[in-house]
Amino acid sequence: MNQALIRNLGSKFMPSNAIHFSNLSPEQQARMLERNPILKEPHFDWALFQIPRSWTTWWVPFPPRKIRGNAREVVWVAEDGTEHLYCKPIPVPGEWFENPGRTPDIVGYWAKTDANGMINRNGARFDDEDGYMTWPAFRAGSFTNFLRELFR
């Protein structure tokens, strides 16, 4: 797997304001790495591939807003001080939502937490702790939990 393949496949799931890490200027990349040092490391959860986190990273000025779902929206404050509504990447039990992809016919991210707390999600996930997006992001409830326990 290489960075160009991930960038090209992931771009359709990203909102229109997303810019892949490799397309940022060297100064923008340096600022992003300074704010998020984890982007210098490989994905630890991709056991078979040593893929740098920067390969799966997109910068966005603000998160996408949900297009469907019952998940509560909260306020995100962007670097420029503007406020934007968004949904936490993993909703509380009983809630779900979808974010748009590059075009209206593509769902960029889908997340649901069932009443028992089982999480299912896939697509382009906004990391609300660090302020960037990641693709691919995948979790399939009990199956993912099973694999995590198996490979501990």
NORURSUL-V716755 format. One record per residue. N is the residue number from 1. RES is the residue in three letters. PSI is psi in whole degrees, 0 to 359 (NA if undefined). BURIAL is 1 if it has 16 or more other C-alpha atoms within 10 Angstrom, else 0. Layout:
# NORURSUL-V716755
N | RES | PSI | BURIAL
N | RES | PSI | BURIAL
This chain:
# NORURSUL-V716755
1 | MET | 141 | 0
2 | ASN | 169 | 0
3 | GLN | 318 | 0
4 | ALA | 320 | 0
5 | LEU | 313 | 0
6 | ILE | 315 | 1
7 | ARG | 314 | 1
8 | ASN | 317 | 0
9 | LEU | 317 | 0
10 | GLY | 335 | 1
11 | SER | 330 | 1
12 | LYS | 340 | 1
13 | PHE | 349 | 1
14 | MET | 150 | 1
15 | PRO | 163 | 1
16 | SER | 341 | 0
17 | ASN | 6 | 0
18 | ALA | 140 | 1
19 | ILE | 125 | 1
20 | HIS | 147 | 1
21 | PHE | 319 | 1
22 | SER | 341 | 1
23 | ASN | 358 | 0
24 | LEU | 155 | 0
25 | SER | 160 | 0
26 | PRO | 324 | 0
27 | GLU | 317 | 0
28 | GLN | 319 | 0
29 | GLN | 315 | 1
30 | ALA | 318 | 0
31 | ARG | 319 | 0
32 | MET | 319 | 1
33 | LEU | 326 | 0
34 | GLU | 318 | 0
35 | ARG | 328 | 0
36 | ASN | 75 | 0
37 | PRO | 338 | 0
38 | ILE | 337 | 0
39 | LEU | 348 | 1
40 | LYS | 349 | 0
41 | GLU | 160 | 0
42 | PRO | 162 | 1
43 | HIS | 122 | 1
44 | PHE | 339 | 0
45 | ASP | 6 | 0
46 | TRP | 72 | 0
47 | ALA | 323 | 0
48 | LEU | 344 | 0
49 | PHE | 136 | 0
50 | GLN | 75 | 0
51 | ILE | 125 | 1
52 | PRO | 141 | 1
53 | ARG | 328 | 1
54 | SER | 334 | 1
55 | TRP | 332 | 1
56 | THR | 18 | 1
57 | THR | 136 | 1
58 | TRP | 139 | 1
59 | TRP | 139 | 1
60 | VAL | 143 | 1
61 | PRO | 334 | 0
62 | PHE | 158 | 1
63 | PRO | 157 | 1
64 | PRO | 152 | 1
65 | ARG | 145 | 1
66 | LYS | 148 | 1
67 | ILE | 338 | 0
68 | ARG | 158 | 0
69 | GLY | 172 | 0
70 | ASN | 5 | 0
71 | ALA | 142 | 1
72 | ARG | 144 | 0
73 | GLU | 146 | 0
74 | VAL | 173 | 0
75 | VAL | 133 | 0
76 | TRP | 131 | 1
77 | VAL | 116 | 0
78 | ALA | 170 | 0
79 | GLU | 328 | 0
80 | ASP | 4 | 0
81 | GLY | 353 | 0
82 | THR | 152 | 0
83 | GLU | 139 | 0
84 | HIS | 139 | 0
85 | LEU | 143 | 1
86 | TYR | 169 | 1
87 | CYS | 141 | 1
88 | LYS | 144 | 1
89 | PRO | 334 | 1
90 | ILE | 110 | 1
91 | PRO | 163 | 1
92 | VAL | 159 | 1
93 | PRO | 135 | 0
94 | GLY | 359 | 0
95 | GLU | 156 | 1
96 | TRP | 164 | 1
97 | PHE | 164 | 1
98 | GLU | 142 | 1
99 | ASN | 156 | 1
100 | PRO | 153 | 1
101 | GLY | 201 | 1
102 | ARG | 324 | 1
103 | THR | 158 | 0
104 | PRO | 337 | 0
105 | ASP | 359 | 0
106 | ILE | 129 | 0
107 | VAL | 123 | 1
108 | GLY | 323 | 1
109 | TYR | 140 | 1
110 | TRP | 132 | 1
111 | ALA | 140 | 1
112 | LYS | 138 | 1
113 | THR | 120 | 1
114 | ASP | 176 | 1
115 | ALA | 336 | 0
116 | ASN | 1 | 0
117 | GLY | 6 | 0
118 | MET | 129 | 1
119 | ILE | 131 | 1
120 | ASN | 131 | 1
121 | ARG | 153 | 1
122 | ASN | 155 | 1
123 | GLY | 214 | 1
124 | ALA | 103 | 1
125 | ARG | 132 | 1
126 | PHE | 125 | 1
127 | ASP | 101 | 0
128 | ASP | 348 | 0
129 | GLU | 321 | 0
130 | ASP | 351 | 0
131 | GLY | 37 | 1
132 | TYR | 173 | 1
133 | MET | 152 | 1
134 | THR | 136 | 1
135 | TRP | 134 | 1
136 | PRO | 151 | 1
137 | ALA | 127 | 0
138 | PHE | 137 | 1
139 | ARG | 127 | 0
140 | ALA | 70 | 0
141 | GLY | 237 | 1
142 | SER | 331 | 0
143 | PHE | 314 | 0
144 | THR | 319 | 0
145 | ASN | 319 | 0
146 | PHE | 313 | 0
147 | LEU | 320 | 0
148 | ARG | 318 | 0
149 | GLU | 322 | 0
150 | LEU | 320 | 0
151 | PHE | 22 | 0
152 | ARG | NA | 0
